[in-house]
Amino acid sequence: MPWYALLVLGVAAERVAELVVARRNARWSLARGGVVSGRAHYPWLVALHTGLLVSCLVEVRLAGRPFVPALGWPMLALVLAAQGLRWWCVVSLGPRWNTRVIVMPGMPPVRRGPYRLSWLRHPNYVAVAVEGVALPLVHTAWLTAAGFTVLNAVLMVVRIRCEEAALAGAAGNAERPVPRGNRANRSAM
């Protein structure tokens, strides 16, 4: 289990790095007229993601969850792939990426990186969903994987509706329609 604790701590460190980038990007966006939406659901997202990391360790420890190589290694590969996708999103959106919903009225949608793929509407949220299942299952913490998946699905419905409304409002302010395809103006946790 010590290596699994290091993996979870590594993901936690990655989350801290995201928050540093998000804070810097929020200053950039707000200085250019960015509009914040969805303040009410944001603390719930933070709590859910923190709970995921804690629950991974607690379930493995208290329930004695074993490492099963046939499950653990593929799940570890998915965790790493999710991290790659997440940072591809961060880099592609540049200063417009944030953990909060901040849109820039009048700016055209980002159409690079994973946001150029019309069939992958919310790539950052795909990364979050994959990681939320895979990280616990690296060490067979199936209760954590199931709990996170259900709660994340509920929050993503709220989050995506909030984001879509904010993007539609920003597009309306710019008097320019936002295409239905890949409308990323910013991404999230």
N, C-alpha and C positions, 0 to 999 in steps of 0.2 A: 503493500500500500504506500510506502514512502514515495515511490516514483509517481503514483497517481496523485498524491497530494501536491507534488511538484508541478504536475501537469495542470491541476486546477489553479494553483498559485500563478502559473504562467499565464493562464487565461485571465485571471484577475489582474495581473500586471498589464496585459493587453487592454483590458477595459479601462484601466487608469490612463493608459496612453491615449485611448479614444477620447476620454474626458478632457484631457489636455488639448488635443486637437479641436474638439468641439468648442471648448471655451474660447480658444483663439479665433475659430471660424465664426462664432457668435458675435464677437466684437467686430469682426470684419463686416459681417452681414448687417448688423444693427447700425454701424456707421454709414452704411449705404442705403438705409431705408428699409431694411429687412423687417418683416412683421412676424411676431411670435404668435403661434396658435397652440391650443391643446395643453395649456398649463396644468389642467386638472388631472389628466391621465399620466403625465410624466413621472410623478413620484411613484405611481404604481408600477411603471416599467422599471424604474431603478430598483424598487423593492423586489420585483420578480427576478431580475437578473442577479441581484445579490443573493437572493434566496436559492437560486439555481446552484451557485457556487458552493454555498454553505451546505445545502442539502446533498450535493454529490458526496462530500466528505462525511457528513453525518450518517447518511444511509449506508455507505460502504462500511463504516466503522461499527455502527450499532447493530446493523442487520447481518454483519459478517459476509457481505457480498463478495464473491470470489472474482478473480480475473479469469475469464474464459477466453483463451486465445482465439477461437473461431469467431467469437463476437467482438472481443476487445480490439484486435488489430484492425479489422475493417472500420470499426467505430472511430479509432484513432485517426485513420486516414480521412474519414469524413470530417472530424474536428479540424484537421489541418486544411482540408479543402475549404471548409467554411471560413476559416481565418483568411485564406487567400482571396476568396470571393469578397469578404467584408472589406479587406484593404484595397482591393481593386475598385470597389465602390467609393471608398474614401478618396483615393487618388483621382478617380475619374471625375468626381464632383468637385474636387479641389476645395476652395474656401466656402463653397455652398453646402458641403456636407456638415451635418450636425446631428447630435443625439436628440435635439429638440426639433419641433416643427417650426422652421424659420424660412419663409419664402421671400424672394426678392421681386417685388412688383416690377413688371416691365422687362425682366430678363428672360431670354428664350430658354426653353428646356435644354438640359444637357443631353447630348446625343453621342457620347463617346463611352468607351469601356462597355460594361454590361448594359448600360442604358441605351445602347444602339440596338439591342436585341428586343424587337417588339413583342416577342413571346415571353420574355422574362420581365414582367411589369415592375416588380419590387425586389430586385436582386438582393439588397441588403437584408430584407426581411426573410428571404429564403435562407441566407446564411445564418441568421439568428435561429430559425426553426430547425435547421439541420444540426447546428451546434447544440441546441437545447435537448435534442434526442440523443445525439451521438456522445456528448461529453459524459453524461451519466452512464450510458451503456458501455463505455470503455471498461468499466468495472462493475457491470451488471446492476447498476442502481436503477432498476426499472420503475420503481415508484416515483422517483424524482423525474425521470424522463416523461412518464405519463402525466404527472401533475403539471410540470412545466408546459408540456404541449397543450393541455387543455386551457390553462390560464393564459398562455401566450396567444392562443387562437382568439380568445375573448378580447384581450387587449389589442391585438392586431386589427380586429374589426373596428374598434374605436379609433385606433391610430390611423388606419388607412382612410377611414371616412373623414377624419379631421384633416389629414394631409391633402386628400383630394379636394375638399372644400376650400382649403387655403390656397391650393394651386389654381383652382377655378376662379377664386376671387382675385388672385394676382393677375391672372390672364385677363379677367374682365376689366381690371384697372388699366391694363395696358391696351385695351380694346383690340386684342388679338386672341383668336381662339387657340386653345391648347389642344394639340392632336390627341386623340383617344389612345394611341399606342403607348409609347414610353414617355411619361410626362414628368420625369424626375427633375425637380428644381432643387431638391435636397433629399437627403436620405436620413435614415434614423438608426437608432440602436439596433 
